[in-house]
Amino acid sequence: MTRQTDALRGLPSVDEVLKTPAARVASDRFGRPAAVAAVRTALDASRAAVRAGRLDAVGVDEVAIAALAGLNRDARPNVRAVFNLTGTVLHTNLGRAVLAEAAVDAAVTAMRQTIALEFDLASGRRGERDALVRGLLCELTGAEDATVVNNNAAAVFIVLNTLSKGRHAIVSRGELIEIGGAFRMPDVMARAGARLREVGTTNRTHAKDYVEALSEKTGLVLKVHTSNYRIKGFTAEVAARDLAALSRARGVPLVNDLGSGTLVDLAHLGLARERTVAEAVADGADLVTFSGDKLLGGPQAGFIVGRKELVTKINRNPMKRALRVDKIRLAAIEATLRLYRDPDRLAERLPTMRLLARSHAEIAAQARRLQPAVAAALGRAFAVTVVDCTSHVGSGALPLEGVSSAGLAARPANARKISLARLAAALRNLPTPVVGRIDDGALVLDLRCLDDEASFVANLASLPGAGDAVA
């Protein structure tokens, strides 16, 4: 007890700690009030450690260093870059699409300078912010008109609210989707004021089902792309072109929600073919909705393209202002869309397409180059081998389609029980967190999305104890 008492009495005062070099750095970097608060926190932690018997003595420099370390941790931003080695290119939890340099430059310009957001430079009068991208969207999709909101869920919502509030919205039971975050189509319909009229069964819906449901109470017919699942086997659905003809004959608009949506034929990248937005428009849909931050490879946005009279109604909806896109994203959207004017060089300029287009041979060669460095960083407790693996597009796009890839697998080097979860946590705690996946008794680092090898290797040098500490 005497030793503990002596240790407590020996704790330095706040003023003593503030005179140390580390505390002066803390004051210069973060301000004196923050430094004082951090010193007090460090002293409280030291006092608790002494009382718990974990410390016999605490020096003034130790407290100052602990205070500075705490301030540095608190100053670390919550929005941080990570190495996405999960194998999912458009990972919703990791921010989906990486923007093209042209989009980044455009966004920076919009942040740093005043721009003509809602100002018509030709007439000198007030303009519309959607006009910045309307022409490009119409050009690339073949639609009469276009508008943009902050994501595709918002696009679906405002379309339903504008065209089907208090009226029936007809949709196949097999298309009543739920996507991540508990986004359910029936719930969105209810919030939009539309009355759900589901037709058909889970696996089979026929044209007669729509015909029987159509009435004077119908506001629209909705076709939903089941982007994050597939129903296989004894199935039937009405093609968009046939559904468009049926709806048109009854004077009811057809809305085709593509979910992710693509402006180019993905078969050129070796992926399964998805109908493009232009094809959906050509099929006769009155409106087509799709996302900006998925297969399109831009910032988060929701696009609505189609008949001019319907787009005009949507733009007059008071909710449009609540769902509009800010100047920074509009700048990035415009720059991204302009890249699609040159489809032959799209994979060079748009990160999403470039990452999806990487060949297995290229990635496997990268894995062989990196294997020695990763093995050295993880230490003797793990065996690191080059493995073939399967990447995925992500964000609900092409859910059944894998893309051949390669990576590194870390497995326990011997029979001693080693926690892969602790290894994964240690990698996530690096200055630039590394996010992989645990699969089949190994921590797998899929390298499809790794662009900067040098930074990745340098980052591994911060792994504590050459990796042995995580064993």
N, C-alpha and C positions, 0 to 999 in steps of 0.2 A: 504493500500500500504506500510505503514511503517513496519507493521508486516512481510509482504512478503520480503521486502528489508532486514530487520534484519535477517530473516531466511536464505536468500541467502548468506549474509555476514558471517553468522555463520557456513556455511558449512566448514568442516575440509579440510585441504590440503592433498594432496597425501602422503606427508612425514609423517604427523600426523597419518594417517590411517595405514601406513605400520609399525608403532611402536606398534600396538595393538597385543594382543595374537592371535586373529583370522587371522590377516594378516601374522603373522610369520608362522602360520600353513600353510597358503596358499603358502608362499614362499618355505617352506621346501618340501611341497608335489608336487608343480607344477613348481617351479622355480621362481626367482624374476621377470623376464620379464613378465611372464604370470600373476603374482600377481599384478604388477603395472597396466597392461592393465585392469584387472578385477576391480581394485579399481577405475580407471578412469571411467569405464562403470557404476559402482555403483553410483559414484558421479554425473554423467550425469543424471542417472535415478532419483536421489534424487532432483537434480536441477529442472528437468522437473515437478516432483510431487509438489514441492513448488510453482512453477509458475502457476500450474493448480489449486492451492488451496487445494490440497489433503493432504499436510503436512505443519505444522507450524514450526517444528524444526527437525533437524537430528543430531544424536549424532555420534561421531567418531566410537564407537563400532558397531553401527547399519550399518554403511557403510562397515566396515570390514567384518561383518557377511554376508551381502548381496553379497560382492565380493567373499567370500569363497563358498557360496551357488551356485553362478553362475559358478564358476570353477568346482565344484562337478557335476553340471548338464551337463556341457560341456564334462566332462571326462567320463560320462556314455556311454558305448559302444552302437553303433547302432545295433549290432548283440546281441540280448538279449533272454534269455529263457523266455517262457511264459507258462501259464497253458492253454492248449487247451481244453476248455470245450464247443466247438462248436458242438460236436457230429459227426464231420467229422474226421475220423482217419487219412487219408492221405490228409491233408489239404494243397493244393498247396501253399497258401499264408503264411502258417506257417511251411514250410520246408519239407512237406511230411513225409517220414518214419523216425522214431527214430531208430538209429542204435543199433545193439546188442553190448553188452559189448566186445565180442570178436573182433568185427569190430573196436570199439573205441580203444582198446588196440593195434591192428595192425596198425591203422592210427598213433597213438602216436609214435610207434616204427619207422615208416617211417619218421616222422617229426624229431625225436630226433637223429636218427642214419643214417649212410650211409648204403644203401641197394643195393643188386644186382638187379638193375632195368633193364638194358639192358646188362647184363654181365652173360655169361654162366659159372657157377662155375665148371662144369664138364670139359669143354674144356679150360677154361681160355680165351675164345675169346668173341667178341661182341655177344650179344644175342638180343632177341626181348622182349619188355615189355609185349606184349600180351601173351607170353608164360607163364607168371605168373598165368593166369586164363584160358588159352585155354583148358587144360586138364580137369579141373573141369566142364567147360561149355559143353564140348563134352560128358563127363560122365553123366551129369544130363539131357541132352536133347537128346542124341542118335545121334547127328549130327557128320558129318565127320570132320568139322573144325569150328572155331569160332574166332571172333574178337570183339573188344570193342571200342566204341567212347564215346563222352561226354554226349550224351542223345539220346533218341529214334528218335527225330526229325533229329538229325545228322545222325543216322543210315539209316533212310529212304532216306535222301538227298544223301548220298554217294553211296548208292545202285543204286538209279536212275541215278546219274551222271556217275557211272561206267558202267552200263549195258544198259542205254537207252538214253544217250546223243545224240541228233539229231535224235532219233528214237521214235517210238510210245510206250507209256506206256498205256496199256489197263486197265481200271478200271470201275467198275459198277458206274453208276450215283448215286445210293443210298449209295455209300461208299466214296463220295467226302467230307470228313469230315472237320469241323472246330472245333478246340479245343481252350482252353484258350489262351489268348494273341494274338488272331486273327491269329493263325496258321492254314492256309488253305491248304489242299492237292494240289489243282490246282496251288497255288502260289509256293509251294515247288517244284513241278514238273517243273514249268517254270524256277525257279532259278537253278535247277539242269541240265537244258538243255534238258529235256525230252519233248516230244510232247504229250500232253494229248489226249487220244482217249477214250472218255467215251462211255459206252455201256448200253443198257437197259433203264429203266425209274427209277424214284425216288423210286418206291415201288416194281417193278418187273424186274428182270434180269434173262434171260434164257441162257442155254448153246449155243444155236444158235446165240445169240448176240455176244458172244466171238468168235465163229467160223467165223462169217461174218467179224469181225474186224481184225482177224489175217492175217498178210501179211508179205512179205519180209522186210517191214519197221518196223516191231514190234521188240522192244528191250526186253520187258518183259510184263508179266501180273501181275498186282498188286491186291491182295485181302487185304482190309483194315477192321480191326475189328472196328465196330461202338461202341467204348467203352463208349462214353458219351451220347448216345441217342439210341433209338430203334424205328424202323418203324413197326407198328403193323397193323393187319387187312388183306387186300387183298395183300399179299406180296409173293415174290418168289426170291430165290437166288440160286446160284450154290455152292454146298458144296465144301470145299477145296479139298477133295479127288478127286472129279470128275473134278474139275478145273485143278488139277495137272496132271491127265491123259490126259486131252484135250491139255494142254500146252506141255506136254512131246511128244505127238504124232506129234506136229508141230515143235519141237526142240526149243521151247521158254521157258526161265526160268519163274517159278512162284515164286513170292515173297509174303509171307504172313506176313503182319504187324499186330501184335497182340496188339499194343499199350502198355497197362499195362503189360500183360503177367504174367503167374504164372507157377511155377515149381511143384506145388502140387495141388491135388484135393481139392478145397475149400469147397466141400460138407461136409468134415470132421469137418469144423468149423460151420456148419449149414447155410452156404451161398449157393447161387445159383451156380450150377456147371459151371465152365468155362473150355474150352478145354485148356490143358496144352501145354507148348512149345514142350515137347516130343511128344505129340499127333499130333501137327501141323507138326513136322518133319516127323513123321510116315505116315501122310496123303500124303506125297509126295512133299511138298513144297521144292523148290530148295534152298530158303533162308527164314529164319524167323527172324523178328526183334521184339525187346521188350525192356521194360524199366528196370532199376535197382532199382529206388527209389520209386516204387509204390508197387504192390502186392509182389514183390520179397523182399522188406523190407531192401534194401541196400542203398548205396549212389547213387547220380545221375549218370546214365550211360545209354548207349544204346548198346544193344548186337545184333550181327549179327551171326547167326549160320546156317550151311547148307553144301552144296557141296564144297569140298576143292578147286576145280578149280575156282569157283566164289569168294570165300573168298580171295584166292590169288590175283585175279584181283583187288578186293577192296583194299587190303593192299598195292597194287602198285600205287593206285591213289594218286597223289600229295596232294590231300585234306586230306588224312588220317593223315598227320602230324599236320594239323591245327585243327583236331577234336580229337586228341588223349587224353588219360586220364593221369593225373599226378600220381606220385608215391603214394601219400596219399590215393587217391581214389582207386587205384589198390589194395593197401594193405587191405582196408576195403571191397572191392568187394570179394577178395579171402577169407577172413575170413567169410563173409556172405554166400558165396557159400558152404563153408565147412560145415556149419550148416545143409544144406539140405541133407547131407549124412546120417543124423540121423533123419528121418522124425518123428519118434515117440516122440522125445523131442523138436521138432521145436517150438511148441507153448510156451515152457518154456523159450527158449533162444532167440527167435526173437521177439522184441517188437510188430511189426506189427501184427503178428499172435496171440500173447498173448492178445493184446487189442481187436482184432476181436473175439477172442474166449471167452471173459468174458461173463458170464451168466447174464441174467436180474436179477436173485435173488441176485447175488453177488453185483451188482451195486446198486440195490434198498436198500440193507442193508447198504451200504456205504452212501447213501443219507440220510437215517434215522440217522446215526451216526453224520453226518455233519450238519444236519438241525439246531440244537440249536446254534452252533457256527456262522453259516452264518446269522441266524436271529438276533443274538446279534450284529454282525458287521454292518449289514445294518440299524439297529435302528428301531424305532417305525413307521417310514414312510412306511415301506414295510412289507407285509405278505409273509413269506417264507414257501413254502409247498413242500412236496415230490411229484414228478409227474413221470408218465411213459412218455417216449419219444422215438423217433426213431433216431438211429445213421445211418451214411452212411459211406461206404468205402472211397469215395473221389477220386480225381485225375482221374475222368472219368471211374473208375472201377465199374462195376455193378451199373449203374446209377438208375435202377428201383428197386433195392433191398435195403430195409431198414433192420436194425438190431435192435431188441427190446432192449431198454435201459431204464435208469432211471436217474433222476437228481433233481435239485431244481429249483423252479420257484419263482421269486420275483415279486409281484404285489403290486400296491399302496394299502395301508392299509385302506384308506378312500376315500371319494369322492373328496378330494382336489387334484387338478391337479398336478401330479408328472411326471417329465420327465425320462422315462426309458433310453433315450439316454444319459442323464447326469449321471445316475447310471452306465451305460456301460462304459462311458468315465472315471469315477472315478475308476472303477475296472481295466481298462487298464492303469491307471496312478500309480498303486501300484508298489512297488519295483520289484516284479515279476508280470508283467501284467497278468490279468485274462481276457480271451477272451471267451465270451459266445455268445448267439444269442437272438434277440428279436423276439418273436413269440406269436401270439394270446394274445396281451396285457400284456405280461410278459417277464422278462429277464430270459431266461432258461439257466441253467448251467448243461449241459449233462456231467455226471461223467465217461463215458466210458474210457476216456483217463487219468483219474486222478490216478496216482500211489502213490504219496507222500502226504498223508493226513495231516501229522504233519506240513510240510512246507507250505501247502496251508492255514491251519488255522492260523499259525504264520504270514503269509503274510497279512491276513485280518486285523491284528491289526494296520496296517498303514493306514487304510481307515479313512479319516478325519471325525471328529465329530461323530464317531460311526455310520456313514452312513447318519445321519440326514442332513449333509451339502449338500447332493446331491438331497434333496427333492425339 
